[in-house]
Amino acid sequence: MDEAGSSRSRKSAWWFYIPMIGLFIAYTFWILGPYFESVVVRDSAVTSWLNVATSPIDGTLEEETPYIAGIVGSNGILAIIRNDRQSSSVVDGAENYLEKIVLRAAEIREYLAELEELDAERSAAKANYADAFRALLDQKILSLQNEIDVAQGELVLRRTIAKRLDKLLAQGNVSQLTSDEAQLAVAESERLLSEHSRDLGNLKSRRDAAKESIFLMEDGNDPNWVGQARIELKLAKKNAALQLHEAQADIALAEVALQRAKEDFLSLTEAEILVPEESIIWNRRAAPGATVVSGEPIAEWLDCSVLMIDVPLSDAEVPLVTPGMTAKIVLEGDNVERTGTVIMSRGSAFTLGENDLAALAKGRGEGIAQALVEFSHERENFEECPVGRAAYVDFPNIGILDVLRARLRI
C-alpha cells in the first residue's frame, strides 16, 4: 500500500473513535453533573429535626398563645388545652365512698369506746366484789377463830369434868352413865374443834388465793360475778377492733383513690404541651379556640440548638461521604466558612423528607441522595435561628476523581 492509502486509513480510524470519545465525555458529565451542581450551586439548606406536638386530651386550644413571635418562653409551654365539659362523676363517687367509710369507722370507734366503758365498769364492779369477798373471808376467819377459842375452852372444861367424874365413879359416888355422858361431851367438843380447825384452814387458803385474784367458793367453783359476760365482752372488743382496723385500711385506700381521681380529673380538664425553652414554632396545625381531640397535631416545632445542613448528593458520592467526615459550610449571604461533621448519608431511594426535617434543600428531588452535616456548635454565632437558609457544602476529602472512580467502580 502506498503512503497516500496509509494516510486515508489512519484518518478513517480517527473518525471511528471520535463518536466513542464524545459518548464517554457526555457520560462523564452526566454522572458528574450532580457533583458539579452541588459544588457550584448553593442548593443545600440549614435544617433541624422537626417535632410534632399533639394534644394530650380532648378540649379547646387556649385563646391566648403562651409564646411570642413563634418562640417558646422559659416556661416551655407551647400550648394549653382546656376541657370544661369533663365529667367529675368519678371524683364525686370517690368522695362519697370516702365519706361513707369515714362514717363507718366513726361508728365502729364509738361502739368500741362503749365496749371499753362497759369493760371498765365490769372491772370496777369485779374489784368491788373482790374487796367484799376478801372482807367476808376475813370476817368468817375471825368469827371461826373466836369459835375455836371458845371450843378449846369448852374442851378443857369438859375434860376436867370428865376426870372428876372418873374419880367419883371409882369411889362409887356417881353412876357409870354419868361418867359416860361426860366422856361423850369431851368427844363432841374434840370433834367440833377439829371441824372448826379444818374450816379455818380452808378459809385461810381461800383468803390467800383471793390475794392473787383467785376467788373460790366453798365448793371450789368461781363466784358468778367473776366470769359474768367476760368472754362475750372480750370477743366483742376484739371483733370491733378488727373492724376498726379494716375500716382505717379502707380509708387509706379510699384517700389514695380519691387523690388519683382528682389528679386524673385535673389532667383531663387542663393540660400543657411542654417543649424545650426557646424552641421555635415552625408550623401551627390548629388555631387558638379550636376544638381538638387527644392525639391531634397542634403545632410543629424545632429546637434551634440542633443545627444541620441538608446536602443533596449524587448516588455516586454516598459511599464516599461517611459519618464523622469534615465538611466546609458557607451560608447564603455569608462569606464565613464554617466547619461541620457528617452524621449520616442516605441514597436517593431513602432520603429524609418534610416529615423529619424542618427545611429541605432546594436541590432535593427525585434521584438525589442526601447527607446530613451537623454544625450545632455554630448556634451562638447567629442572632436568629438560621434554619431555612441556603448553603454551600464542600467535602475537602472528596474530589472529582474520587467520584469518577466510585461511579466507574475502578
Kinemage of the C-alpha trace (Angstrom):
@kinemage 1
@onewidth
@group {chain A} dominant
@subgroup {mainchain}
@vectorlist {calphas} color= white
{ca met a 1} P 0.000 0.000 0.000
{ca asp a 2} L 1.349 3.454 -0.891
{ca glu a 3} L 1.739 6.350 1.556
{ca ala a 4} L -1.481 8.102 0.464
{ca gly a 5} L -3.507 4.975 1.155
{ca ser a 6} L -1.971 4.587 4.590
{ca ser a 7} L -2.853 8.190 5.461
{ca arg a 8} L -6.500 7.678 4.463
{ca ser a 9} L -6.682 4.582 6.649
{ca arg a 10} L -5.441 6.480 9.729
{ca lys a 11} L -7.998 9.276 9.141
{ca ser a 12} L -10.769 6.735 8.869
{ca ala a 13} L -9.702 5.198 12.215
{ca trp a 14} L -9.812 8.598 13.959
{ca trp a 15} L -13.305 9.283 12.676
{ca phe a 16} L -14.329 5.938 14.178
{ca tyr a 17} L -13.071 6.841 17.720
{ca ile a 18} L -14.400 10.393 17.828
{ca pro a 19} L -18.073 9.386 18.490
{ca met a 20} L -16.956 6.964 21.242
{ca ile a 21} L -14.850 9.670 22.882
{ca gly a 22} L -17.827 12.035 22.693
{ca leu a 23} L -20.096 9.463 24.276
{ca phe a 24} L -17.562 8.917 27.085
{ca ile a 25} L -17.301 12.651 27.742
{ca ala a 26} L -21.113 13.014 27.751
{ca tyr a 27} L -21.442 10.061 30.141
{ca thr a 28} L -18.778 11.571 32.397
{ca phe a 29} L -20.617 14.898 32.530
{ca trp a 30} L -23.897 13.063 33.139
{ca ile a 31} L -22.619 11.101 36.124
{ca leu a 32} L -20.673 14.061 37.488
{ca gly a 33} L -23.421 16.597 36.853
{ca pro a 34} L -24.967 16.336 40.344
{ca tyr a 35} L -21.497 16.606 41.859
{ca phe a 36} L -20.683 19.803 39.900
{ca glu a 37} L -24.110 21.200 40.734
{ca ser a 38} L -23.623 20.578 44.457
{ca val a 39} L -20.188 22.230 44.288
{ca val a 40} L -21.142 25.264 42.255
{ca val a 41} L -24.739 25.919 43.345
{ca arg a 42} L -25.676 26.606 46.975
{ca asp a 43} L -28.505 24.094 46.877
{ca ser a 44} L -28.127 22.858 50.457
{ca ala a 45} L -30.226 24.170 53.354
{ca val a 46} L -29.856 24.710 57.078
{ca thr a 47} L -32.317 22.422 58.848
{ca ser a 48} L -33.170 20.778 62.147
{ca trp a 49} L -35.265 17.895 63.359
{ca leu a 50} L -38.981 18.582 63.058
{ca asn a 51} L -41.102 17.684 66.068
{ca val a 52} L -44.879 17.428 66.185
{ca ala a 53} L -46.753 18.479 69.338
{ca thr a 54} L -50.053 16.668 69.806
{ca ser a 55} L -52.934 17.324 72.172
{ca pro a 56} L -52.806 15.077 75.261
{ca ile a 57} L -56.554 15.479 75.963
{ca asp a 58} L -59.835 16.422 74.305
{ca gly a 59} L -60.651 20.096 74.686
{ca thr a 60} L -60.276 23.595 73.355
{ca leu a 61} L -56.991 25.257 72.444
{ca glu a 62} L -56.357 28.242 74.730
{ca glu a 63} L -57.202 31.566 73.058
{ca glu a 64} L -54.046 33.292 74.259
{ca thr a 65} L -50.914 31.717 72.836
{ca pro a 66} L -48.231 31.273 75.514
{ca tyr a 67} L -45.413 32.102 73.112
{ca ile a 68} L -44.369 35.310 71.378
{ca ala a 69} L -43.358 35.581 67.714
{ca gly a 70} L -43.123 31.837 67.384
{ca ile a 71} L -40.554 31.402 70.175
{ca val a 72} L -41.485 29.422 73.276
{ca gly a 73} L -40.649 31.152 76.539
{ca ser a 74} L -38.658 29.952 79.539
{ca asn a 75} L -41.674 28.104 80.960
{ca gly a 76} L -41.597 25.748 77.980
{ca ile a 77} L -45.361 25.976 77.397
{ca leu a 78} L -46.215 25.595 73.734
{ca ala a 79} L -49.969 25.415 74.199
{ca ile a 80} L -52.687 24.928 76.816
{ca ile a 81} L -55.722 22.706 76.273
{ca arg a 82} L -58.855 23.117 78.440
{ca asn a 83} L -61.868 20.859 78.720
{ca asp a 84} L -64.647 22.489 80.744
{ca arg a 85} L -67.037 19.635 79.943
{ca gln a 86} L -65.051 16.936 81.680
{ca ser a 87} L -67.322 14.940 83.999
{ca ser a 88} L -66.453 14.872 87.701
{ca ser a 89} L -68.564 11.789 88.437
{ca val a 90} L -65.519 9.663 89.245
{ca val a 91} L -64.269 12.242 91.752
{ca asp a 92} L -67.746 12.609 93.278
{ca gly a 93} L -68.069 8.836 93.611
{ca ala a 94} L -64.664 8.582 95.268
{ca glu a 95} L -65.536 11.380 97.697
{ca asn a 96} L -68.873 9.745 98.608
{ca tyr a 97} L -67.220 6.402 99.180
{ca leu a 98} L -64.574 8.017 101.398
{ca glu a 99} L -67.257 9.794 103.444
{ca lys a 100} L -69.141 6.511 103.900
{ca ile a 101} L -66.005 4.712 105.082
{ca val a 102} L -65.133 7.567 107.467
{ca leu a 103} L -68.637 7.461 108.972
{ca arg a 104} L -68.434 3.683 109.295
{ca ala a 105} L -65.087 3.979 111.071
{ca ala a 106} L -66.552 6.609 113.416
{ca glu a 107} L -69.434 4.283 114.276
{ca ile a 108} L -67.084 1.397 114.979
{ca arg a 109} L -64.852 3.666 117.079
{ca glu a 110} L -67.874 4.796 119.103
{ca tyr a 111} L -69.024 1.206 119.562
{ca leu a 112} L -65.543 0.182 120.668
{ca ala a 113} L -65.495 3.070 123.157
{ca glu a 114} L -68.792 1.842 124.590
{ca leu a 115} L -67.339 -1.637 124.940
{ca glu a 116} L -64.278 -0.200 126.657
{ca glu a 117} L -66.523 1.742 129.024
{ca leu a 118} L -68.590 -1.364 129.715
{ca asp a 119} L -65.440 -3.353 130.330
{ca ala a 120} L -64.171 -0.665 132.705
{ca glu a 121} L -67.474 -0.743 134.596
{ca arg a 122} L -67.335 -4.517 134.760
{ca ser a 123} L -63.756 -4.375 136.002
{ca ala a 124} L -64.726 -1.822 138.660
{ca ala a 125} L -67.653 -3.985 139.754
{ca lys a 126} L -65.423 -7.020 139.851
{ca ala a 127} L -62.921 -5.116 142.006
{ca asn a 128} L -65.713 -4.169 144.403
{ca tyr a 129} L -66.944 -7.737 144.535
{ca ala a 130} L -63.375 -8.881 145.137
{ca asp a 131} L -62.938 -6.486 148.020
{ca ala a 132} L -66.236 -7.620 149.527
{ca phe a 133} L -65.282 -11.256 149.009
{ca arg a 134} L -61.959 -10.777 150.795
{ca ala a 135} L -63.657 -8.823 153.614
{ca leu a 136} L -66.227 -11.593 154.019
{ca leu a 137} L -63.497 -14.193 154.242
{ca asp a 138} L -61.658 -12.095 156.809
{ca gln a 139} L -64.859 -11.829 158.807
{ca lys a 140} L -65.502 -15.572 158.614
{ca ile a 141} L -61.915 -16.315 159.600
{ca leu a 142} L -62.188 -14.004 162.601
{ca ser a 143} L -65.574 -15.474 163.644
{ca leu a 144} L -64.341 -19.023 163.228
{ca gln a 145} L -61.197 -18.234 165.175
{ca asn a 146} L -63.396 -16.963 168.034
{ca glu a 147} L -65.495 -20.115 167.890
{ca ile a 148} L -62.311 -22.206 168.009
{ca asp a 149} L -61.153 -20.300 171.055
{ca val a 150} L -64.496 -20.938 172.778
{ca ala a 151} L -64.448 -24.576 171.727
{ca gln a 152} L -60.949 -25.009 173.089
{ca gly a 153} L -62.120 -23.555 176.461
{ca glu a 154} L -65.128 -25.843 176.494
{ca leu a 155} L -62.928 -28.827 175.700
{ca val a 156} L -60.594 -28.048 178.611
{ca leu a 157} L -63.559 -27.663 180.946
{ca arg a 158} L -65.255 -30.864 179.786
{ca arg a 159} L -62.030 -32.828 180.141
{ca thr a 160} L -61.704 -31.540 183.732
{ca ile a 161} L -65.291 -32.536 184.492
{ca ala a 162} L -64.767 -35.943 182.928
{ca lys a 163} L -61.695 -36.565 185.099
{ca arg a 164} L -63.585 -35.615 188.271
{ca leu a 165} L -66.461 -37.890 187.347
{ca asp a 166} L -63.995 -40.713 186.730
{ca lys a 167} L -62.701 -40.299 190.318
{ca leu a 168} L -66.213 -40.139 191.724
{ca leu a 169} L -67.125 -43.238 189.741
{ca ala a 170} L -64.164 -45.042 191.258
{ca gln a 171} L -65.387 -44.009 194.724
{ca gly a 172} L -68.907 -45.111 193.796
{ca asn a 173} L -70.349 -41.664 194.196
{ca val a 174} L -71.731 -41.375 190.590
{ca ser a 175} L -73.154 -43.794 188.143
{ca gln a 176} L -71.391 -45.153 185.103
{ca leu a 177} L -73.913 -43.386 182.895
{ca thr a 178} L -72.944 -40.018 184.266
{ca ser a 179} L -69.281 -40.728 183.603
{ca asp a 180} L -70.006 -41.930 180.067
{ca glu a 181} L -72.021 -38.809 179.257
{ca ala a 182} L -69.080 -36.681 180.390
{ca gln a 183} L -66.758 -38.632 178.087
{ca leu a 184} L -69.217 -38.181 175.191
{ca ala a 185} L -69.271 -34.432 175.819
{ca val a 186} L -65.445 -34.368 175.624
{ca ala a 187} L -65.507 -36.298 172.347
{ca glu a 188} L -68.133 -33.953 170.896
{ca ser a 189} L -66.001 -30.946 171.840
{ca glu a 190} L -62.952 -32.507 170.219
{ca arg a 191} L -64.930 -33.264 167.034
{ca leu a 192} L -66.311 -29.740 166.877
{ca leu a 193} L -62.852 -28.242 167.427
{ca ser a 194} L -61.437 -30.431 164.642
{ca glu a 195} L -64.137 -29.265 162.214
{ca his a 196} L -63.541 -25.652 163.137
{ca ser a 197} L -59.795 -26.081 162.584
{ca arg a 198} L -60.413 -27.680 159.202
{ca asp a 199} L -62.829 -24.926 158.172
{ca leu a 200} L -60.367 -22.289 159.340
{ca gly a 201} L -57.663 -23.816 157.191
{ca asn a 202} L -59.979 -23.757 154.163
{ca leu a 203} L -60.910 -20.141 154.792
{ca lys a 204} L -57.284 -19.091 155.073
{ca ser a 205} L -56.437 -20.932 151.837
{ca arg a 206} L -59.288 -19.190 150.030
{ca arg a 207} L -58.133 -15.870 151.513
{ca asp a 208} L -54.571 -16.406 150.278
{ca ala a 209} L -55.922 -17.275 146.823
{ca ala a 210} L -58.118 -14.175 146.873
{ca lys a 211} L -54.991 -12.056 147.368
{ca glu a 212} L -53.870 -13.386 143.928
{ca ser a 213} L -57.324 -12.605 142.423
{ca ile a 214} L -58.341 -16.264 142.543
{ca phe a 215} L -61.787 -16.376 144.048
{ca leu a 216} L -63.153 -19.739 145.238
{ca met a 217} L -66.440 -20.666 146.819
{ca glu a 218} L -66.723 -23.408 149.443
{ca asp a 219} L -67.492 -25.922 146.696
{ca gly a 220} L -64.342 -24.911 144.779
{ca asn a 221} L -66.142 -23.033 141.965
{ca asp a 222} L -65.790 -19.349 140.997
{ca pro a 223} L -68.451 -16.906 142.134
{ca asn a 224} L -70.935 -15.885 139.430
{ca trp a 225} L -69.598 -12.352 139.267
{ca val a 226} L -66.048 -13.482 138.295
{ca gly a 227} L -66.802 -14.711 134.772
{ca gln a 228} L -70.056 -12.879 134.139
{ca ala a 229} L -70.086 -11.713 130.410
{ca arg a 230} L -66.287 -11.843 130.432
{ca ile a 231} L -65.712 -13.940 127.298
{ca glu a 232} L -68.525 -12.296 125.323
{ca leu a 233} L -67.173 -8.841 126.093
{ca lys a 234} L -63.636 -9.742 125.100
{ca leu a 235} L -64.830 -11.257 121.822
{ca ala a 236} L -66.925 -8.164 121.102
{ca lys a 237} L -63.948 -5.867 121.767
{ca lys a 238} L -61.646 -7.941 119.582
{ca asn a 239} L -64.175 -8.023 116.746
{ca ala a 240} L -64.758 -4.259 116.973
{ca ala a 241} L -61.003 -3.581 116.976
{ca leu a 242} L -60.622 -5.752 113.871
{ca gln a 243} L -63.460 -3.945 112.095
{ca leu a 244} L -61.907 -0.576 113.007
{ca his a 245} L -58.537 -1.678 111.614
{ca glu a 246} L -60.174 -2.788 108.360
{ca ala a 247} L -62.111 0.491 108.139
{ca gln a 248} L -58.909 2.508 108.633
{ca ala a 249} L -57.216 0.499 105.883
{ca asp a 250} L -60.212 1.154 103.623
{ca ile a 251} L -59.957 4.874 104.436
{ca ala a 252} L -56.303 4.918 103.412
{ca leu a 253} L -57.118 3.175 100.118
{ca ala a 254} L -60.108 5.461 99.516
{ca glu a 255} L -57.954 8.550 100.097
{ca val a 256} L -55.416 7.307 97.545
{ca ala a 257} L -58.203 6.524 95.074
{ca leu a 258} L -59.706 9.995 95.605
{ca gln a 259} L -56.337 11.678 95.086
{ca arg a 260} L -55.791 9.748 91.869
{ca ala a 261} L -59.304 10.557 90.690
{ca lys a 262} L -58.661 14.262 91.325
{ca glu a 263} L -55.324 14.098 89.519
{ca asp a 264} L -56.929 12.311 86.566
{ca phe a 265} L -59.756 14.835 86.528
{ca leu a 266} L -57.338 17.765 86.540
{ca ser a 267} L -55.139 16.159 83.885
{ca leu a 268} L -58.196 15.685 81.650
{ca thr a 269} L -59.553 19.159 82.414
{ca glu a 270} L -56.411 21.130 81.609
{ca ala a 271} L -53.136 20.086 80.038
{ca glu a 272} L -49.994 21.879 78.984
{ca ile a 273} L -47.911 20.935 75.974
{ca leu a 274} L -44.305 21.408 77.054
{ca val a 275} L -41.236 21.716 74.826
{ca pro a 276} L -37.671 22.911 75.480
{ca glu a 277} L -37.470 26.647 76.200
{ca glu a 278} L -36.762 28.938 73.227
{ca ser a 279} L -37.994 26.288 70.823
{ca ile a 280} L -39.402 27.653 67.567
{ca ile a 281} L -42.988 27.126 66.449
{ca trp a 282} L -42.413 26.099 62.869
{ca asn a 283} L -45.966 25.423 61.776
{ca arg a 284} L -49.328 25.664 63.552
{ca arg a 285} L -51.798 22.876 62.846
{ca ala a 286} L -54.689 24.228 64.975
{ca ala a 287} L -55.740 27.813 65.632
{ca pro a 288} L -56.477 29.190 69.139
{ca gly a 289} L -60.056 28.428 70.138
{ca ala a 290} L -60.213 25.295 68.021
{ca thr a 291} L -61.655 22.104 69.481
{ca val a 292} L -59.165 19.266 69.358
{ca val a 293} L -59.121 15.616 70.336
{ca ser a 294} L -56.437 13.633 72.082
{ca gly a 295} L -53.537 12.852 69.751
{ca glu a 296} L -54.430 15.583 67.229
{ca pro a 297} L -51.381 17.581 65.980
{ca ile a 298} L -51.305 21.122 67.395
{ca ala a 299} L -48.059 22.514 66.054
{ca glu a 300} L -44.709 21.588 64.585
{ca trp a 301} L -41.675 22.860 66.458
{ca leu a 302} L -37.939 22.606 66.344
{ca asp a 303} L -35.060 23.062 68.728
{ca cys a 304} L -32.709 25.548 67.105
{ca ser a 305} L -29.821 24.428 69.293
{ca val a 306} L -29.638 21.441 66.934
{ca leu a 307} L -28.420 22.714 63.549
{ca met a 308} L -27.779 20.577 60.491
{ca ile a 309} L -27.305 21.010 56.748
{ca asp a 310} L -29.412 19.002 54.321
{ca val a 311} L -26.930 18.329 51.484
{ca pro a 312} L -28.061 16.936 48.101
{ca leu a 313} L -25.643 14.338 46.693
{ca ser a 314} L -25.302 12.115 43.712
{ca asp a 315} L -25.669 8.450 44.496
{ca ala a 316} L -22.041 8.067 43.479
{ca glu a 317} L -20.956 10.252 46.389
{ca val a 318} L -22.937 8.397 49.076
{ca pro a 319} L -20.298 5.675 49.685
{ca leu a 320} L -17.649 8.396 49.945
{ca val a 321} L -19.499 10.596 52.480
{ca thr a 322} L -19.129 8.736 55.772
{ca pro a 323} L -20.165 9.709 59.323
{ca gly a 324} L -17.509 11.741 61.103
{ca met a 325} L -16.171 13.279 57.884
{ca thr a 326} L -15.397 17.006 57.974
{ca ala a 327} L -17.396 19.380 55.755
{ca lys a 328} L -16.908 23.050 54.880
{ca ile a 329} L -20.031 25.231 55.011
{ca val a 330} L -20.828 28.688 53.624
{ca leu a 331} L -24.338 30.079 54.114
{ca glu a 332} L -26.122 32.209 51.520
{ca gly a 333} L -25.311 35.886 52.100
{ca asp a 334} L -22.392 34.962 54.350
{ca asn a 335} L -18.694 34.805 53.466
{ca val a 336} L -17.642 32.981 56.627
{ca glu a 337} L -16.514 29.415 56.157
{ca arg a 338} L -17.767 27.159 58.908
{ca thr a 339} L -16.962 23.577 59.799
{ca gly a 340} L -19.409 20.734 60.201
{ca thr a 341} L -19.391 16.976 60.689
{ca val a 342} L -21.256 14.390 58.650
{ca ile a 343} L -23.694 12.462 60.857
{ca met a 344} L -25.359 10.345 58.173
{ca ser a 345} L -25.818 9.811 54.448
{ca arg a 346} L -28.603 8.111 52.509
{ca gly a 347} L -29.167 7.043 48.934
{ca ser a 348} L -31.807 8.663 46.751
{ca ala a 349} L -34.269 5.846 47.445
{ca phe a 350} L -34.363 6.523 51.193
{ca thr a 351} L -33.926 10.207 51.981
{ca leu a 352} L -35.379 12.089 54.937
{ca gly a 353} L -38.237 14.366 53.931
{ca glu a 354} L -40.562 17.042 55.274
{ca asn a 355} L -41.912 14.699 57.946
{ca asp a 356} L -38.472 14.527 59.516
{ca leu a 357} L -36.720 17.812 58.742
{ca ala a 358} L -37.860 21.401 59.232
{ca ala a 359} L -36.340 22.538 55.910
{ca leu a 360} L -35.230 20.669 52.808
{ca ala a 361} L -32.508 21.576 50.374
{ca lys a 362} L -33.808 23.287 47.256
{ca gly a 363} L -31.778 20.769 45.274
{ca arg a 364} L -33.819 17.931 46.778
{ca gly a 365} L -35.593 15.977 44.073
{ca glu a 366} L -36.155 12.546 42.666
{ca gly a 367} L -32.957 10.603 42.204
{ca ile a 368} L -30.969 12.863 44.561
{ca ala a 369} L -29.168 11.303 47.529
{ca gln a 370} L -28.671 13.020 50.866
{ca ala a 371} L -26.143 13.776 53.576
{ca leu a 372} L -26.767 15.461 56.918
{ca val a 373} L -23.996 17.648 58.277
{ca glu a 374} L -24.201 18.742 61.920
{ca phe a 375} L -22.866 22.156 62.997
{ca ser a 376} L -24.753 22.924 66.226
{ca his a 377} L -21.616 24.448 67.732
{ca glu a 378} L -22.182 27.470 65.466
{ca arg a 379} L -25.578 28.355 67.012
{ca glu a 380} L -24.130 31.046 69.278
{ca asn a 381} L -22.804 32.850 66.210
{ca phe a 382} L -26.302 33.537 64.864
{ca glu a 383} L -28.617 36.146 66.318
{ca glu a 384} L -31.639 34.426 64.791
{ca cys a 385} L -32.266 30.796 64.026
{ca pro a 386} L -30.717 30.125 60.592
{ca val a 387} L -32.968 27.172 59.733
{ca gly a 388} L -34.138 27.508 56.120
{ca arg a 389} L -31.144 29.452 54.810
{ca ala a 390} L -29.446 28.155 51.678
{ca ala a 391} L -25.905 26.900 51.998
{ca tyr a 392} L -22.946 25.608 50.046
{ca val a 393} L -21.226 22.493 51.390
{ca asp a 394} L -17.921 21.029 50.288
{ca phe a 395} L -16.233 17.842 51.399
{ca pro a 396} L -12.478 18.528 51.204
{ca asn a 397} L -11.595 14.837 51.269
{ca ile a 398} L -13.650 14.083 48.150
{ca gly a 399} L -12.560 15.180 44.666
{ca ile a 400} L -13.849 14.692 41.139
{ca leu a 401} L -11.577 11.738 40.522
{ca asp a 402} L -12.886 10.039 43.674
{ca val a 403} L -16.460 10.406 42.419
{ca leu a 404} L -15.486 9.198 38.927
{ca arg a 405} L -13.701 6.135 40.294
{ca ala a 406} L -16.641 5.349 42.591
{ca arg a 407} L -19.047 5.641 39.677
{ca leu a 408} L -16.957 3.538 37.319
{ca arg a 409} L -16.034 1.112 40.100
{ca ile a 410} L -12.301 1.447 39.454
